[in-house]
Amino acid sequence: MSANARKAPQRGQRSTHATTARLQRLLRQQESFRGVVESISGELELQPLLERILHHACEMLGADNGTIGLVDPVRDVIRTAATYHMPSTEGGAEMARGVGLAGEVLRTGAPVIRRRYGDLPHPTQDDLRDNAVVGVPIRWRGEMIGVVGVGTAVRPPRGPGGRARARPLGEEDVDALTLFARHAAIAIVNARRYQDERQRSERFALVARVASLVTADLHLDDMLRRAAGAIHEILGFPNLCIALLEPEDPDTLVIRTLGGYYKTFMEGEYRIPVTAGLMGAAVRTREVVLVNDVTSDPRYVQPPGAEGIRAELAIPILLGTRVVGVLNVESTDALTDADAAILGVIADQLAVAIENARLYATAQQVAVLEERQRLSRELHDAVTQHLASVALMAQTLSSAYGRDRVEGDRRANRLVELSQAALAEMRALLDELRPARAGQTDPPDRDTGVARELGLAGVRRHGLAKSLRRLAEHTVRDGLPVEVEVSAYTPQPAVCEEALFRIAQEALANITKHARATSATVRLDTREAATVLTVADDGVGLNAVPLGVHPPGVSGGLGLTMMRERAVAIGGALRIDSSRGMGTTVEVTVPLGRERAS
């Protein structure tokens, strides 16, 4: 057989082997593409989806390692999102233009083939310098959104004297990898749409949750802590804080509310001037401040313990045009306008909640002050008046006994009555201050005898008219004749009657102590549109009090001030008419309610 005849079968065998290899490769491609399609249809989370696509691509091409990176258009880098048999340091790594295989594809915008990875201008993996590599861009509607790259490792020589080298990658590998890149583009876009939709749902849920938090809790610090926790839990920002401007120091931001990892390494309270940091910029400009590369922004101030932060978003909390604080988040990933939009909605809710919480706190403080003033009036008008009478009576007791034992006994008995009245009034106040016990609707009644009739308990039981008569009777027993006229009076609400009783009690006490009067008159009547209480005496008069409405701060002591406060509290007006040597008239006019006036 000739040499040419022997060579022909060998060439045929080689042709058959090549055809078989191509068919096997086509079968592998079909299986790989089927796996990719199944992955796209069955997985919506981006990272596991990219890892499956990369795994199929490497198996089809017989590659030993590979990566898929995504373009970050803000920072103009490629960030590794999926790896296959790569060093652990490759995950999440960033390559600028021209750095590594992915960076070279980003720079050129075209496929890149190298027999040796080390031949690239700026390789990043020294252990893979001898690998053959190919990288292609992942495009969607003409825009590069990522890069897929694979490599083949160096194989040992087949025989003695052979040379170790990686299997070369060629144009066929570029074409096959380009097909995978198209599928990867679809997968990336679908996964991002799914992520966007899920984030949209999460953000709606966050808005609803924060709305419920800010309306359910009027304690400022508790409300802010819960809101920060909800933002971290639902949106997943690594670090966040809510800083407030101090009303007393509007040039300082105070941070007491922390969320995310901040809570693990920051404690206590932090104060920063509004002239510093990105939060300060948000306060000064009243605008959203979004920075995705904080290392390049001179305004950025790194918080203590925070590392690896890339982006910061500061949202001013505005109430109208007034800044009340800043909602601030930091992230290791880029932040978007969508993040700013949802946090802007949250900041608007927080603004109203902060104002409501502060108004609530102020209202509580006012309520406490009002209660203290009420107790002060009750102590003065009830307990103090009785104790003053006790003191005066005690001073005259010895001389009374010296003149007449019967008069001394009368004053001693009166001393006991006044002491019991003072004690009863004090117990009544203590009962008001004590929390009610289960099943108890009214404070226990310890008042007995005269003590019951000289306090508010008597007004509640018998009404104002009868209580004024009893008050006059006991004033007469102290030596001052008192005439009472109440026949034209129509009963009023309890709060009004109690206030009028206290005013009459104070007026009679002042007459007894200061007026040197020989008689007094108490008149109570209801006219067409008002109830009028008049207490008059024939004493020396109030020299320092002018005619007309009694103004605040006029001389005359605490008693006159408290009478005026009681009159104002029930919607009335206090008038004092006094002339030297001609006595004093105290008049309180309280307009009737509309229903009674009609």
C-alpha positions as CSV (number, residue, x, y, z in Angstrom):
1,M,0.0,0.0,0.0
2,S,1.4,3.4,-0.9
3,A,2.1,6.1,1.6
4,N,-0.7,8.3,0.3
5,A,-3.1,5.4,0.6
6,R,-2.1,5.0,4.3
7,K,-2.5,8.7,5.0
8,A,-6.0,9.0,3.6
9,P,-7.6,6.9,6.4
10,Q,-5.7,8.9,9.0
11,R,-7.0,12.1,7.6
12,G,-10.5,10.7,7.6
13,Q,-10.1,9.6,11.2
14,R,-9.0,13.0,12.2
15,S,-11.9,14.6,10.3
16,T,-14.3,12.2,12.1
17,H,-12.8,13.0,15.5
18,A,-13.1,16.7,14.8
19,T,-16.7,16.3,13.7
20,T,-17.5,14.3,16.8
21,A,-15.8,16.9,19.0
22,R,-17.9,19.6,17.4
23,L,-21.0,17.7,17.9
24,Q,-20.2,17.0,21.5
25,R,-19.4,20.6,22.0
26,L,-22.8,21.6,20.4
27,L,-24.5,19.1,22.7
28,R,-22.7,20.6,25.7
29,Q,-23.8,24.1,24.6
30,Q,-27.4,23.1,24.2
31,E,-27.4,21.5,27.7
32,S,-25.7,24.6,29.1
33,F,-28.1,27.0,27.4
34,R,-31.0,24.8,28.6
35,G,-29.7,25.1,32.1
36,V,-29.3,28.8,31.8
37,V,-32.9,29.2,30.6
38,E,-34.1,27.1,33.5
39,S,-32.1,29.1,35.9
40,I,-33.6,32.4,34.5
41,S,-37.1,31.1,34.8
42,G,-36.6,29.5,38.2
43,E,-34.5,32.0,40.1
44,L,-35.1,35.7,40.7
45,E,-32.4,36.5,43.2
46,L,-29.6,38.1,41.3
47,Q,-26.4,36.6,42.9
48,P,-27.4,32.9,42.9
49,L,-28.8,33.4,39.3
50,L,-25.5,34.8,38.0
51,E,-23.5,32.0,39.8
52,R,-25.6,29.4,38.0
53,I,-25.2,31.1,34.6
54,L,-21.4,31.4,35.2
55,H,-21.2,27.7,36.2
56,H,-23.0,26.6,33.0
57,A,-20.7,28.8,30.9
58,C,-17.5,27.4,32.4
59,E,-18.7,23.9,32.1
60,M,-19.6,24.4,28.4
61,L,-16.3,26.0,27.5
62,G,-14.3,23.7,29.6
63,A,-13.0,26.7,31.6
64,D,-11.4,26.3,35.0
65,N,-12.5,29.7,36.5
66,G,-14.6,32.7,35.7
67,T,-16.4,35.8,37.0
68,I,-19.4,38.0,36.2
69,G,-19.1,41.6,37.2
70,L,-21.7,44.4,37.1
71,V,-21.1,47.9,36.0
72,D,-21.4,50.7,38.6
73,P,-22.1,53.7,36.3
74,V,-21.8,56.2,39.2
75,R,-18.3,55.2,40.2
76,D,-17.3,53.9,36.7
77,V,-16.1,50.5,37.9
78,I,-16.9,46.8,37.6
79,R,-17.9,45.1,40.8
80,T,-17.6,41.3,40.9
81,A,-21.1,39.8,41.6
82,A,-20.4,36.0,40.9
83,T,-17.3,33.8,40.8
84,Y,-16.4,30.3,39.8
85,H,-13.3,28.6,41.3
86,M,-11.7,32.0,42.0
87,P,-9.8,33.2,45.1
88,S,-12.1,34.4,47.9
89,T,-10.8,37.9,47.6
90,E,-12.4,38.2,44.1
91,G,-16.0,38.4,45.4
92,G,-17.1,42.0,45.6
93,A,-13.8,43.3,44.2
94,E,-13.9,46.4,42.1
95,M,-11.9,47.1,38.9
96,A,-11.5,50.5,37.4
97,R,-11.2,50.9,33.6
98,G,-8.2,49.0,32.3
99,V,-7.6,47.0,35.5
100,G,-7.8,43.3,35.2
101,L,-9.8,41.4,32.5
102,A,-13.1,43.0,33.4
103,G,-11.6,46.5,33.6
104,E,-10.0,46.0,30.1
105,V,-13.4,45.0,28.7
106,L,-15.0,48.1,30.3
107,R,-12.2,50.3,28.8
108,T,-12.5,48.9,25.3
109,G,-16.2,48.1,25.2
110,A,-15.3,45.0,23.2
111,P,-14.4,41.3,23.8
112,V,-10.8,40.7,25.1
113,I,-8.8,37.6,24.4
114,R,-5.4,36.9,25.9
115,R,-3.2,33.7,25.7
116,R,-1.8,34.8,29.1
117,Y,-3.7,36.7,31.7
118,G,-0.4,38.3,32.7
119,D,-0.2,40.0,29.3
120,L,-3.0,42.4,30.3
121,P,-1.8,45.9,31.2
122,H,-2.9,45.6,34.9
123,P,-3.6,42.0,36.0
124,T,-5.0,41.6,39.6
125,Q,-4.5,37.9,40.3
126,D,-0.8,36.9,40.3
127,D,-1.6,33.2,40.7
128,L,-3.5,33.1,37.4
129,R,-0.9,35.0,35.3
130,D,-0.3,32.0,32.9
131,N,-4.0,31.3,32.4
132,A,-5.6,31.9,29.0
133,V,-8.6,34.3,29.4
134,V,-11.5,35.7,27.4
135,G,-14.0,38.4,28.5
136,V,-17.0,39.8,26.8
137,P,-19.4,42.7,27.6
138,I,-22.9,42.1,28.9
139,R,-25.2,44.5,27.1
140,W,-28.8,45.5,27.4
141,R,-30.3,47.8,24.8
142,G,-26.9,49.0,23.7
143,E,-25.6,49.8,27.2
144,M,-22.9,47.8,28.9
145,I,-24.3,46.5,32.2
146,G,-21.7,43.9,33.1
147,V,-18.8,41.7,32.0
148,V,-18.5,37.9,31.9
149,G,-15.0,36.4,31.8
150,V,-13.5,32.9,31.9
151,G,-10.1,31.3,32.0
152,T,-8.3,28.0,31.4
153,A,-5.6,26.9,33.8
154,V,-2.1,25.7,32.8
155,R,-2.0,21.9,32.1
156,P,1.1,19.8,32.8
157,P,3.1,18.7,29.7
158,R,1.8,15.5,28.0
159,G,5.2,13.9,27.4
160,P,8.9,14.2,28.0
161,G,10.1,17.5,26.8
162,G,6.6,18.9,26.5
163,R,5.7,22.5,27.5
164,A,3.1,23.3,30.1
165,R,0.5,25.7,28.8
166,A,-3.2,26.6,29.1
167,R,-5.7,25.5,26.5
168,P,-6.0,28.5,24.2
169,L,-9.3,30.3,23.9
170,G,-10.4,31.6,20.5
171,E,-13.2,33.3,18.6
172,E,-15.5,30.3,19.0
173,D,-15.2,30.7,22.7
174,V,-16.0,34.4,22.3
175,D,-19.1,33.6,20.3
176,A,-20.3,31.1,22.8
177,L,-19.6,33.4,25.7
178,T,-21.4,36.2,24.0
179,L,-24.5,34.0,23.9
180,F,-24.2,33.5,27.6
181,A,-23.8,37.2,28.0
182,R,-27.1,37.8,26.3
183,H,-28.8,35.4,28.6
184,A,-27.0,37.0,31.6
185,A,-28.3,40.4,30.5
186,I,-31.9,39.1,30.5
187,A,-31.3,37.5,33.9
188,I,-29.8,40.7,35.3
189,V,-32.6,42.9,34.0
190,N,-35.3,40.5,35.3
191,A,-33.7,40.2,38.7
192,R,-33.4,43.9,39.0
193,R,-37.0,44.4,38.1
194,Y,-37.9,41.9,40.7
195,Q,-35.7,43.6,43.2
196,D,-37.2,47.0,42.3
197,E,-40.8,45.6,42.7
198,R,-39.9,44.0,46.0
199,Q,-38.3,47.1,47.3
200,R,-41.3,49.1,46.2
201,S,-43.5,46.8,48.3
202,E,-41.1,47.0,51.2
203,R,-41.1,50.7,51.0
204,F,-44.9,51.0,51.0
205,A,-44.8,48.6,54.0
206,L,-42.2,50.9,55.7
207,V,-44.3,54.0,55.1
208,A,-47.4,52.3,56.7
209,R,-45.3,51.0,59.6
210,V,-43.7,54.3,60.4
211,A,-47.0,56.0,60.1
212,S,-48.5,53.7,62.7
213,L,-45.4,54.2,64.9
214,V,-45.5,58.0,64.8
215,T,-49.2,58.1,65.6
216,A,-49.1,55.5,68.3
217,D,-46.3,56.9,70.5
218,L,-46.1,60.5,71.6
219,H,-42.9,60.0,73.6
220,L,-40.2,61.5,71.3
221,D,-37.2,59.3,72.0
222,D,-39.2,56.0,72.0
223,M,-40.9,57.0,68.7
224,L,-37.6,57.8,67.0
225,R,-36.0,54.6,68.2
226,R,-38.8,52.5,66.8
227,A,-38.8,54.3,63.5
228,A,-35.0,53.8,63.1
229,G,-35.4,50.1,63.9
230,A,-38.2,49.8,61.2
231,I,-36.1,51.6,58.6
232,H,-33.1,49.3,59.2
233,E,-35.2,46.2,59.3
234,I,-37.1,46.8,56.1
235,L,-34.6,48.7,53.9
236,G,-31.5,47.1,55.3
237,F,-29.3,50.2,55.4
238,P,-26.2,49.2,57.5
239,N,-26.0,52.5,59.4
240,L,-28.5,55.1,60.2
241,C,-29.2,57.8,62.7
242,I,-31.8,60.5,63.3
243,A,-30.3,63.8,64.5
244,L,-32.4,66.7,65.9
245,L,-31.7,70.3,66.2
246,E,-31.9,71.5,69.7
247,P,-34.6,74.2,70.0
248,E,-32.3,76.1,72.5
249,D,-29.2,75.6,70.2
250,P,-30.3,75.6,66.5
251,D,-26.6,75.5,65.4
252,T,-26.1,72.0,66.9
253,L,-27.3,68.6,65.7
254,V,-27.9,66.1,68.6
255,I,-27.7,62.4,67.8
256,R,-29.4,60.1,70.3
257,T,-31.3,57.8,67.9
258,L,-29.1,55.1,66.2
259,G,-30.0,52.2,64.0
260,G,-28.2,49.3,62.4
261,Y,-24.5,48.6,63.2
262,Y,-24.2,52.1,64.8
263,K,-25.9,50.7,67.9
264,T,-23.1,48.2,68.4
265,F,-20.2,50.7,68.5
266,M,-21.7,54.1,69.3
267,E,-23.1,54.9,72.7
268,G,-24.5,57.9,74.4
269,E,-25.2,61.3,72.8
270,Y,-23.2,62.9,70.0
271,R,-23.3,66.6,69.1
272,I,-22.0,68.0,65.8
273,P,-22.2,71.6,64.6
274,V,-24.4,72.3,61.5
275,T,-21.3,73.7,59.8
276,A,-19.7,70.2,59.6
277,G,-20.5,67.0,57.7
278,L,-23.0,66.0,55.1
279,M,-25.8,66.2,57.7
280,G,-24.8,69.8,58.4
281,A,-24.9,70.5,54.7
282,A,-28.5,69.1,54.6
283,V,-29.5,71.5,57.4
284,R,-27.8,74.5,55.9
285,T,-29.2,74.0,52.3
286,R,-32.6,72.4,53.4
287,E,-32.0,70.0,50.5
288,V,-31.2,66.3,50.2
289,V,-27.5,65.5,50.1
290,L,-26.6,62.2,48.3
291,V,-22.9,61.2,48.0
292,N,-21.9,57.8,46.5
293,D,-18.2,58.3,47.0
294,V,-17.7,59.8,50.4
295,T,-13.9,59.5,50.2
296,S,-13.9,62.1,47.5
297,D,-16.2,64.6,49.3
298,P,-14.4,67.0,51.6
299,R,-17.6,67.5,53.7
300,Y,-17.7,63.9,54.8
301,V,-16.9,63.2,58.5
302,Q,-16.3,59.5,59.3
303,P,-18.2,58.5,62.4
304,P,-16.2,56.7,65.1
305,G,-16.0,53.0,64.3
306,A,-17.6,53.1,60.9
307,E,-15.5,51.5,58.2
308,G,-16.0,50.5,54.6
309,I,-18.7,53.2,54.0
310,R,-19.1,54.2,50.4
311,A,-22.3,56.3,50.3
312,E,-24.2,58.6,52.6
313,L,-27.7,60.1,52.2
314,A,-28.8,63.0,54.4
315,I,-32.5,64.0,54.3
316,P,-33.5,67.2,56.1
317,I,-36.6,66.8,58.3
318,L,-38.6,69.9,57.5
319,L,-41.7,71.2,59.1
320,G,-42.8,73.8,56.6
321,T,-39.6,75.7,55.9
322,R,-38.1,75.0,59.4
323,V,-35.5,72.3,59.8
324,V,-36.1,70.2,62.9
325,G,-33.5,67.4,62.2
326,V,-31.9,65.1,59.7
327,L,-32.5,61.5,58.7
328,N,-29.1,60.1,57.7
329,V,-28.2,56.6,56.3
330,E,-24.8,55.2,55.2
331,S,-24.2,52.2,53.0
332,T,-21.4,50.1,51.6
333,D,-23.3,50.1,48.3
334,A,-24.4,53.0,46.1
335,L,-27.6,54.8,47.2
336,T,-30.2,55.9,44.6
337,D,-32.8,58.6,44.0
338,A,-35.4,56.0,44.9
339,D,-33.8,55.7,48.3
340,A,-33.9,59.5,48.7
341,A,-37.6,59.5,47.6
342,I,-38.8,56.9,50.2
343,L,-36.7,58.4,53.0
344,G,-38.1,61.8,52.1
345,V,-41.6,60.5,52.7
346,I,-40.4,59.1,56.0
347,A,-38.8,62.4,57.0
348,D,-42.1,64.2,56.3
349,Q,-43.9,61.8,58.7
350,L,-41.1,62.2,61.3
351,A,-41.4,66.0,61.1
352,V,-45.1,66.0,62.1
353,A,-44.4,63.3,64.7
354,I,-41.5,65.2,66.3
355,E,-43.6,68.4,66.5
356,N,-46.6,66.5,68.0
357,A,-44.3,64.8,70.5
358,R,-42.8,68.1,71.6
359,L,-46.3,69.7,71.8
360,Y,-47.4,66.7,73.9
361,A,-44.4,67.1,76.2
362,T,-45.1,70.8,76.5
363,A,-48.7,70.1,77.3
364,Q,-47.7,67.7,80.0
365,Q,-45.4,70.4,81.5
366,V,-48.2,72.9,81.4
367,A,-50.6,70.4,83.0
368,V,-48.1,69.9,85.8
369,L,-47.7,73.6,86.3
370,E,-51.5,74.1,86.3
371,E,-52.0,71.3,88.8
372,R,-49.3,72.9,91.0
373,Q,-51.1,76.2,90.8
374,R,-54.4,74.6,91.6
375,L,-53.0,72.8,94.6
376,S,-51.4,76.1,95.7
377,R,-54.7,77.9,95.5
378,E,-56.5,75.1,97.4
379,L,-53.8,75.1,100.1
380,H,-54.0,78.8,100.4
381,D,-57.8,79.2,100.3
382,A,-58.6,76.2,102.5
383,V,-55.8,74.9,104.7
384,T,-53.9,78.2,105.1
385,Q,-57.0,80.2,105.9
386,H,-58.0,77.8,108.6
387,L,-54.5,77.7,110.1
388,A,-54.3,81.5,110.1
389,S,-57.6,81.6,112.0
390,V,-56.2,78.9,114.4
391,A,-53.1,81.1,115.0
392,L,-55.1,84.2,115.7
393,M,-57.5,82.3,118.0
394,A,-54.6,80.7,119.8
395,Q,-53.0,84.1,120.4
396,T,-56.2,85.4,122.2
397,L,-57.0,82.3,124.1
398,S,-54.9,83.1,127.2
399,S,-56.3,86.6,127.6
400,A,-59.8,85.4,126.9
401,Y,-59.5,82.9,129.8
402,G,-58.1,85.7,132.0
403,R,-61.2,87.8,131.4
404,D,-64.0,85.2,131.2
405,R,-63.7,81.4,131.5
406,V,-66.9,80.9,129.4
407,E,-65.4,83.0,126.6
408,G,-62.1,81.1,126.9
409,D,-64.0,77.8,126.6
410,R,-65.9,79.1,123.5
411,R,-62.7,80.1,121.8
412,A,-61.0,76.8,122.7
413,N,-63.9,74.9,121.1
414,R,-63.7,77.1,118.1
415,L,-60.0,76.4,117.9
416,V,-60.8,72.6,117.8
417,E,-63.3,73.2,115.0
418,L,-60.9,75.2,112.9
419,S,-58.1,72.6,113.4
420,Q,-60.5,69.8,112.3
421,A,-61.5,71.9,109.2
422,A,-57.9,72.4,108.2
423,L,-57.2,68.7,108.7
424,A,-60.2,67.7,106.6
425,E,-59.1,70.0,103.8
426,M,-55.6,68.6,103.8
427,R,-57.0,65.0,103.7
428,A,-59.2,66.0,100.8
429,L,-56.2,67.3,98.9
430,L,-54.1,64.2,99.7
431,D,-56.9,62.0,98.5
432,E,-56.9,63.9,95.1
433,L,-53.2,63.3,94.8
434,R,-53.3,59.6,95.6
435,P,-54.0,57.2,92.7
436,A,-57.5,55.7,92.9
437,R,-57.7,52.1,94.1
438,A,-59.5,49.4,92.1
439,G,-63.3,49.8,92.4
440,Q,-63.1,53.2,94.1
441,T,-64.7,56.0,92.3
442,D,-64.7,58.8,95.0
443,P,-62.1,59.5,97.6
444,P,-63.0,58.2,101.1
445,D,-65.0,60.7,103.2
446,R,-63.2,61.4,106.5
447,D,-64.8,64.8,107.1
448,T,-67.0,65.1,110.2
449,G,-69.0,67.9,111.8
450,V,-68.0,71.4,111.0
451,A,-65.0,70.2,109.0
452,R,-67.4,68.7,106.4
453,E,-69.3,72.0,106.1
454,L,-66.4,74.4,105.7
455,G,-64.8,72.7,102.7
456,L,-65.6,71.8,99.1
457,A,-67.2,68.6,100.4
458,G,-70.0,70.8,101.7
459,V,-70.4,72.6,98.4
460,R,-70.7,69.2,96.6
461,R,-73.3,67.9,99.1
462,H,-75.5,71.0,99.7
463,G,-74.8,73.4,96.8
464,L,-73.3,76.9,96.8
465,A,-76.1,78.8,98.4
466,K,-76.4,76.7,101.5
467,S,-72.6,76.4,101.9
468,L,-72.3,80.2,101.8
469,R,-74.9,80.5,104.7
470,R,-72.9,77.9,106.7
471,L,-69.6,79.8,106.0
472,A,-71.2,83.0,107.2
473,E,-72.4,81.4,110.4
474,H,-68.9,80.3,111.3
475,T,-67.5,83.7,110.4
476,V,-70.1,85.3,112.7
477,R,-68.8,83.0,115.4
478,D,-65.3,84.5,114.8
479,G,-66.7,87.9,115.7
480,L,-67.8,89.3,112.3
481,P,-71.5,89.7,111.6
482,V,-72.3,88.6,108.0
483,E,-75.6,89.0,106.1
484,V,-76.2,86.5,103.3
485,E,-78.6,87.0,100.4
486,V,-78.9,84.1,97.9
487,S,-82.6,84.0,97.1
488,A,-82.1,85.1,93.4
489,Y,-79.5,82.5,92.7
490,T,-79.9,79.7,90.2
491,P,-77.5,76.7,90.7
492,Q,-74.6,76.4,88.4
493,P,-72.2,73.6,87.4
494,A,-70.1,72.2,90.2
495,V,-66.8,73.6,89.0
496,C,-68.3,77.1,88.9
497,E,-69.8,76.8,92.4
498,E,-66.6,75.5,93.9
499,A,-64.6,78.4,92.5
500,L,-67.2,81.0,93.8
501,F,-67.2,79.4,97.2
502,R,-63.4,79.6,97.4
503,I,-63.5,83.3,96.4
504,A,-66.1,84.1,99.0
505,Q,-64.1,82.2,101.6
506,E,-61.0,84.2,100.8
507,A,-62.8,87.5,100.8
508,L,-64.4,86.9,104.2
509,A,-61.0,85.7,105.6
510,N,-59.4,88.9,104.3
511,I,-62.1,91.0,106.0
512,T,-61.7,89.2,109.3
513,K,-57.9,89.6,109.2
514,H,-57.4,93.0,107.7
515,A,-60.5,95.2,107.2
516,R,-61.3,96.0,110.9
517,A,-64.9,95.9,109.7
518,T,-68.1,95.8,111.9
519,S,-70.2,93.9,109.3
520,A,-70.1,92.2,105.9
521,T,-72.5,91.2,103.2
522,V,-72.5,88.2,100.8
523,R,-74.9,88.4,97.9
524,L,-75.3,85.7,95.2
525,D,-77.8,86.2,92.4
526,T,-78.3,85.1,88.8
527,R,-79.3,87.8,86.3
528,E,-80.2,87.6,82.6
529,A,-76.8,86.5,81.4
530,A,-74.5,86.0,84.4
531,T,-74.1,84.9,87.9
532,V,-72.8,87.6,90.2
533,L,-71.1,87.1,93.6
534,T,-70.6,90.1,95.8
535,V,-68.7,90.3,99.1
536,A,-68.7,93.7,100.8
537,D,-67.6,95.2,104.1
538,D,-67.6,98.5,105.9
539,G,-63.9,98.4,106.9
540,V,-60.9,100.6,106.3
541,G,-60.6,99.7,102.5
542,L,-57.7,98.7,100.3
543,N,-55.6,101.8,99.9
544,A,-53.4,100.2,97.3
545,V,-56.1,98.8,95.1
546,P,-57.7,101.2,92.5
547,L,-61.2,101.1,91.4
548,G,-62.0,98.9,88.5
549,V,-60.9,95.4,87.4
550,H,-58.2,94.0,89.7
551,P,-55.0,93.9,87.6
552,P,-52.3,91.2,87.9
553,G,-49.5,92.0,90.2
554,V,-51.3,94.7,92.1
555,S,-50.4,94.9,95.8
556,G,-52.8,93.1,98.1
557,G,-51.1,89.7,98.6
558,L,-51.4,86.3,97.3
559,G,-55.1,86.0,98.2
560,L,-56.2,88.7,95.7
561,T,-54.1,87.1,93.0
562,M,-55.7,83.7,93.6
563,M,-59.2,85.1,93.6
564,R,-58.6,86.6,90.2
565,E,-57.1,83.3,88.9
566,R,-60.2,81.4,90.1
567,A,-62.5,83.8,88.4
568,V,-60.6,83.7,85.1
569,A,-60.5,79.8,85.3
570,I,-64.4,79.7,85.1
571,G,-64.6,82.3,82.5
572,G,-65.5,85.2,84.8
573,A,-64.0,88.5,85.8
574,L,-63.0,89.9,89.2
575,R,-63.7,93.5,90.2
576,I,-62.6,95.2,93.4
577,D,-64.1,98.5,94.5
578,S,-62.4,100.1,97.5
579,S,-62.2,103.6,99.0
580,R,-60.2,104.7,102.0
581,G,-62.4,104.4,105.1
582,M,-65.4,103.3,103.0
583,G,-64.9,99.6,102.9
584,T,-64.2,97.2,100.0
585,T,-66.5,95.4,97.6
586,V,-65.3,92.2,95.8
587,E,-67.5,91.3,92.8
588,V,-67.2,88.3,90.5
589,T,-69.2,88.1,87.3
590,V,-69.5,84.7,85.5
591,P,-71.4,84.7,82.2
592,L,-74.0,81.9,81.9
593,G,-73.6,79.1,79.3
594,R,-75.4,79.6,76.0
595,E,-78.0,77.1,76.8
596,R,-78.9,78.9,80.1
597,A,-78.8,82.3,78.5
598,S,-81.2,81.2,75.8
